Structure formats: C-alpha cells, structure tokens
Amino acid sequence: MYSIIKLDKMEDGIKNCLLAYAEQGVRPKEVIKTLLVQEARRLGFVLTPSSKLPQPRKGKHPETKNPTV
C-alpha cells in the first residue's frame, strides 16, 4: 500500500515538523509514525508494532482444506 502525504491539507505546525525532520534525513512516513506513537502514549494508550505481535504457531499436521474421499 502506498500512501501519499498531502501537505496542502496539513496544518502549518505539522508541515514545519515534517520539513525539519526531512532536513535531518528522516523520512516523513517514519516521522508520522513516531508522532502517532508519542501522542498515543501521552493519552495513555500503548501501540504495539505488528512486528512485535505474537504469531500463531504452525501445527505439525496441517489441516487439509479439501480432503480426498
């Protein structure tokens, strides 16, 4: 999935923030993710990145979807 950042629809504060980080070489996508996580923490929420979520275990005997009779 590709997301397009539309600067014309953003407030001046966030534009300035993104531009300041861009001057340091940080990608806008990473800045936005970091800001969302920080704001969520400030509000008392905990966001877990999908890479840190537990993955389901694979069984030794995979189930067959179409058993032959």
Secondary structure, DSSP 4 states (H G I P E B T S, - for coil): ------GGGS-HHHHHHHHHHHHTT--HHHHHHHHHHHHHHHTT-----GGGSPPPPPPSSPPPSS---
